[in-house]
Every structure is written in structure tokens, then in C-alpha cells.
Amino acid sequence: MARSRSRSFITTEKPTTYDEDQFALPNLNSNWVYYKGAWLVHIILIICVKILLSSVPGVSSETSWTLTNLSYMLGSFVMFHWVKGVPFDFNSGAYDGLTLWEQIDNGAQFTPAKKYLTALPIGLYVSKLNILILLSLNLNLLIFFLFRFLLSTHYTHYDAITFLVNFTFLAVVIIAKLPQLHKVRLFGINRLEVE
């Protein structure tokens, strides 16, 4: 009886995906959202920027709130939705193609951290109301958004330009957080360059 010949000493394996690599180690880049005081830091930063802008002579209250709003919205958009990857190399590039928003809670939607980080820009949009009280309300998101929309119009003294600027920045930040845009790059902007 003749021995059958082996096919090869080298075996080929199906390449693993980044999704499989991402669950191998904890993601230190996005775990901070549940650390003690991490949520409070956002509010403290907003208050500090508001105090700083209010102390500038000649800047009205509406202008200082608008500039506070725009600086937080722009900063959070860059931090959460533009910069990809991690600042340190501990996971062999498993998160290189993901933004921080996509890394938080391993991409799960509607977690407490993501709800808070979505509600905070909306709360800042109204800016004159107590953000913490409004975050504790359990309202339907549509009613909540409409309520804030009407109040923000009132507090900008029905100034169409200020309202439009604030609303545009809010819309960009909120739309980027929608689950339908998870791992989506509009018009190829900020897509992962494959080498």
C-alpha cells in the first residue's frame, strides 16, 4: 500500500479582519469615557471657555455663547469624528481606520456614554439652560430637540444669522453621531488610505 503524498507543508489561512483584532485587547483610547469625572470634564471645559469669552471686553452674551458653542462643537467634531486611530501602538493597528466615536464601546450604539456625548452638544446649543437638569429628563428625542430649538431661537433674540450658524454646527456634529453613519466616510473624505 502506497503512502499518499502530502499536499504541502505550507498552509494558507484566511486573513483575519480588523474586527477580530479589535476585541483581542482592551482599547485604552476609548475606555476613558467611563472613568470617574470624565463626563464632568466636558462641562468644566465649556464653563471655562464661556467665562474666558465673557471676560473679553466688547463681546456680548449672545456672541460669547455662540463662540463657546462653536468652539466646543468644532473641538468635539475633530476629536470624536475626524482623527482616526490611537495615539499609542499597543494593538498592532487594529483601530487605525476608526475614529474615536467608532471606537467607544466597541462601536455599540446608544450606550450611556454615547447618549451623554450626543446630548451635551444639544444642551450647549440652548446654552442658557442647566445642562445637567435637561440630561436627566426622559423625553422623546424629537420633543427634546424641538424644545431646545425653540429656546435657542429665543435666546439669540431671533437673530437669523446667529441661529443659522449655531444650528449648522449642531447639525454637523449630531449627524456624524448617527448610527447610520457608523464607519461611513462621506464623499471619501477622511477615508482610510490602503497602502
C-alpha positions as CSV (number, residue, x, y, z in Angstrom):
1,M,0.0,0.0,0.0
2,A,1.5,3.3,-1.1
3,R,1.6,6.3,1.1
4,S,-0.3,9.3,-0.2
5,R,1.6,12.3,-0.8
6,S,1.0,15.4,1.3
7,R,-0.1,18.4,-0.5
8,S,2.1,21.0,1.1
9,F,3.9,21.8,4.3
10,I,2.7,25.4,4.0
11,T,-0.9,26.0,4.8
12,T,-2.8,29.1,3.9
13,E,-5.2,30.7,6.4
14,K,-8.0,33.0,5.7
15,P,-6.8,36.6,6.6
16,T,-8.2,38.0,9.8
17,T,-10.1,41.2,9.7
18,Y,-9.7,44.3,11.9
19,D,-13.0,43.4,13.6
20,E,-11.5,40.2,15.0
21,D,-8.3,42.1,16.1
22,Q,-10.3,44.8,17.9
23,F,-11.7,42.5,20.6
24,A,-8.3,40.9,21.4
25,L,-7.2,43.7,23.8
26,P,-9.0,46.5,25.6
27,N,-9.0,49.8,23.8
28,L,-7.3,52.2,26.1
29,N,-8.0,55.1,23.7
30,S,-11.8,54.9,24.3
31,N,-12.1,53.4,27.8
32,W,-11.7,56.9,29.4
33,V,-15.3,57.8,28.8
34,Y,-16.3,55.7,31.8
35,Y,-13.6,56.9,34.1
36,K,-14.7,58.8,37.2
37,G,-15.1,62.5,36.3
38,A,-14.7,62.1,32.5
39,W,-18.1,63.4,31.8
40,L,-17.8,66.3,34.1
41,V,-14.6,67.5,32.3
42,H,-16.7,68.4,29.3
43,I,-19.0,70.6,31.3
44,I,-16.0,72.2,33.1
45,L,-14.3,72.9,29.8
46,I,-17.5,74.5,28.4
47,I,-17.8,76.7,31.6
48,C,-14.1,77.8,31.4
49,V,-14.4,78.7,27.7
50,K,-17.7,80.7,28.5
51,I,-16.0,82.6,31.4
52,L,-13.0,83.3,29.3
53,L,-15.0,84.6,26.3
54,S,-17.4,86.6,28.6
55,S,-14.4,88.4,30.2
56,V,-13.3,89.8,26.8
57,P,-14.4,93.4,26.6
58,G,-16.9,94.2,23.9
59,V,-18.2,90.7,23.5
60,S,-21.9,90.4,24.0
61,S,-23.5,87.5,25.9
62,E,-25.0,86.1,22.7
63,T,-21.7,86.3,20.9
64,S,-19.8,84.6,23.8
65,W,-22.4,81.8,23.9
66,T,-22.1,81.4,20.1
67,L,-18.3,81.3,20.3
68,T,-18.5,78.8,23.2
69,N,-20.9,76.7,21.2
70,L,-18.8,76.8,18.0
71,S,-15.5,76.0,19.8
72,Y,-17.0,73.0,21.7
73,M,-18.7,71.7,18.5
74,L,-15.6,72.1,16.4
75,G,-13.3,70.6,19.0
76,S,-15.6,67.6,19.6
77,F,-16.0,67.0,15.9
78,V,-12.3,66.9,15.4
79,M,-11.7,64.8,18.5
80,F,-14.5,62.3,18.0
81,H,-15.2,62.2,14.3
82,W,-12.1,63.3,12.4
83,V,-8.9,61.9,14.0
84,K,-8.5,58.2,13.4
85,G,-6.5,55.5,15.1
86,V,-4.9,55.6,18.6
87,P,-2.1,57.8,19.8
88,F,-0.1,54.8,21.1
89,D,0.7,51.5,19.4
90,F,-0.5,48.7,21.7
91,N,-2.9,46.9,19.4
92,S,-1.0,46.5,16.1
93,G,-3.1,48.9,14.1
94,A,-6.5,47.3,14.8
95,Y,-8.1,50.7,15.3
96,D,-6.2,52.6,12.7
97,G,-9.2,53.1,10.4
98,L,-11.7,54.0,13.2
99,T,-12.5,57.4,14.7
100,L,-12.8,57.8,18.4
101,W,-16.6,57.8,18.2
102,E,-16.4,54.4,16.3
103,Q,-14.1,53.0,19.0
104,I,-16.2,54.0,22.0
105,D,-17.9,50.8,23.4
106,N,-16.6,48.8,20.5
107,G,-19.0,50.5,18.1
108,A,-22.1,49.7,20.1
109,Q,-24.8,52.3,19.6
110,F,-27.0,54.1,22.3
111,T,-24.7,53.3,25.2
112,P,-24.8,55.7,28.2
113,A,-21.5,57.4,27.1
114,K,-22.7,57.9,23.6
115,K,-26.1,59.2,24.8
116,Y,-24.3,61.7,27.0
117,L,-21.9,62.8,24.3
118,T,-24.8,63.3,21.9
119,A,-27.0,65.2,24.4
120,L,-24.2,67.6,25.5
121,P,-23.9,69.5,22.2
122,I,-27.7,69.8,22.1
123,G,-27.6,71.1,25.7
124,L,-24.9,73.6,24.7
125,Y,-27.0,74.7,21.8
126,V,-29.6,76.1,24.1
127,S,-26.7,77.3,26.3
128,K,-28.8,79.3,28.8
129,L,-30.4,76.2,30.5
130,N,-29.0,73.9,33.1
131,I,-27.5,71.1,31.0
132,L,-27.5,68.6,33.9
133,I,-31.2,69.0,34.6
134,L,-32.1,68.6,30.9
135,L,-29.9,65.5,30.6
136,S,-31.8,63.9,33.4
137,L,-35.2,64.4,31.7
138,N,-36.5,61.4,29.9
139,L,-38.2,63.0,26.9
140,N,-38.7,61.7,23.5
141,L,-35.7,62.9,21.4
142,L,-37.9,64.7,18.9
143,I,-39.7,66.7,21.6
144,F,-36.4,67.4,23.3
145,F,-34.8,68.7,20.1
146,L,-37.8,70.8,19.3
147,F,-37.9,72.3,22.8
148,R,-34.2,73.2,22.6
149,F,-34.6,74.5,19.0
150,L,-37.3,77.0,20.2
151,L,-35.4,78.1,23.2
152,S,-32.2,78.7,21.3
153,T,-34.1,80.8,18.9
154,H,-35.5,82.9,21.8
155,Y,-32.1,83.3,23.5
156,T,-30.4,84.5,20.2
157,H,-33.1,87.2,20.2
158,Y,-34.5,85.8,16.9
159,D,-31.3,86.7,15.1
160,A,-31.3,84.6,12.0
161,I,-27.6,84.6,11.3
162,T,-26.6,83.5,14.9
163,F,-29.3,80.9,14.8
164,L,-28.2,79.6,11.4
165,V,-24.5,79.3,12.5
166,N,-25.4,77.5,15.7
167,F,-27.8,75.2,14.0
168,T,-25.4,74.3,11.2
169,F,-22.6,73.3,13.6
170,L,-25.1,71.4,15.8
171,A,-26.5,69.5,12.8
172,V,-23.0,68.5,11.6
173,V,-22.0,67.2,15.0
174,I,-25.3,65.3,15.6
175,I,-25.5,63.8,12.1
176,A,-21.9,62.5,12.5
177,K,-23.1,60.6,15.6
178,L,-26.0,58.8,13.9
179,P,-25.8,55.0,13.8
180,Q,-26.4,55.1,10.0
181,L,-23.1,56.9,9.6
182,H,-21.1,54.4,11.6
183,K,-17.8,53.7,9.6
184,V,-19.2,55.8,6.7
185,R,-16.9,58.4,5.1
186,L,-19.0,60.9,3.1
187,F,-17.6,61.7,-0.3
188,G,-14.4,59.7,0.5
189,I,-13.3,62.4,2.9
190,N,-11.1,61.1,5.7
191,R,-11.2,57.5,4.4
192,L,-8.5,55.0,5.3
193,E,-5.7,55.1,2.7
194,V,-4.8,51.5,1.9
195,E,-1.1,51.1,1.1
